Amino acid sequence: MRCCSYSEVISLSLTPPLSSYTNIQTLSFNLRFQFHNPLFKFNKTSSSSFSISNHHRVVPAVAPAQPSISTVDFDHGEYVVVNFYHFLFIKDPHAEVHKHLSFLHLQGLDIHGRIYLNEQGINAQFSGPSKDALEYLNWLREDNRFSDILVQISPSENGHAFPKLKLRYKPTLVQCQGGISHLPLLDPSARAIPLAPSEWKNKLEAINKTDVISEEHPNRNNIILDVRNGYEWDVGHFHGAQRPNVDCFKNTSFGLSEEEITASDPLSNVDKEKANILMYCTGGIRCDVYSTILRQQGFQNLYTLKGGISHYLKNEGTAEWVGNLFVFDSRLALPPSMFHPQATTEAEMTQVSGDDKFAKCYICCSEVTELRHRNCANLDCNLLFLCCRKCVKELRGCCCLSCTTAPRLRPVLNGERRYKKWHIYRDMDMLEKMKIST
């Protein structure tokens, strides 16, 4: 075996577990390691595993390959939405794109969505029948470079959640102010420290408990930062998180302005060396990107929610969470029960938010019963907004009175449907006029 002259961690999983072995001395004798650095030592980490570490600096072990995802939990005809991202160096991303497209074509997989690759990694959100979606996912995981990706899977009750497949090279995996190609995203130490859902819940409970006790003195040592858009916060967020004052992630500027301090910036006047910044977003990628920016700005104690909100809801339910989860596909918003069967939809608990923008109708400011956005019926406006049923009816699906007289109006949509392309309604209108003329 090759001698190691640097800090290393090696994890050994024993099957059957350690407790089933009767002769530990024999087991130890069979494990021979040669190090010429005397600082290495054995650490017993559990009943069935050991780790070897340098007590000066511990480097995380390479994550083991994830097991294939089975279709046992899914009906083969059931549609699902799959989300994941992974930062890694891809030498030839164009060849990688061709490889993925070839596999999907040869296997005849019915996949719709956005799958982007470049030199920094992959970012994917796609839908399809569970059999097809999971076949593509398991094929990807057979590649050691992608074997440890954290995947979020949720049902799509109305078929595909995306209109078509966009699998291509994209210069930036996330639209961010100034771009991200210059950021050291491949270096985990440059990003925030990921917290497991249980760790995140415990920290939030402690922070929010302290804030309730001392409401007159805001806690500037612990900041809960929602790195999403304002309209996403409007239908669901963690307790204690301030509403983002942006409607596009690339315009996010928390903690970046030294000269102009605004009340909308949760990081204004924060001690960069002492304050703990807890960041969250839907799946985690925006936090990884933005935490790298904040790290360069001098913020030292940065933490992110591993796997994002969707991963948290699946593991912890609605603890410290209120409302639904906004998603960037045709479903628009998902109740916690979609991730955690025992979780209840908290539309009836909207008052706990304590903010007059949460779950309020954009037009009349009354509380809405459906935590789900809709687009303005005026195609040239297309504003994404929350609306009560009364205003939907009175303004025919528009966001304001002026939009009701626009030249390109789509019909009022009821329920959870999304608008289709304009030409469909244009052609329907032309056919209707032809029937009347004849």
Secondary structure, DSSP 8 states (H G I E B T S, - for coil): ---B-S---EEEE-SS-GGG-S-HHHHHHH----BS-TTEEEEEEETTEEEEEETT--------------STTS-TT-EEEEEEEEE---S-HHHHHHHHHHHHHHHT---EEEEEEETTEEEEEEEEEHHHHHHHHHHHHTSGGGTT---EEEE-TTS-SSSSEEEEE-S-SS--TT-STTS-TT-GGGS-EEE-HHHHHHHHHHHHHHHHHTTTS--SSEEEEE-S-HHHHTTEEETT----S-SSGGG--TTT-SS---TT-TTTT--TTT-EEEEE-SSSHHHHHHHHHHHHTT--EEEEETTHHHHHHHHHTTTTEEE-EE-SSTT-EE-GGGT-TT----GGGGGGG--TTTTB-TTT--B-SS---EE-SBTTT--EE---HHHHHHTTT-SSTGGGG-SSB-----TT-----HHHHHHHHHHHHHHHH-
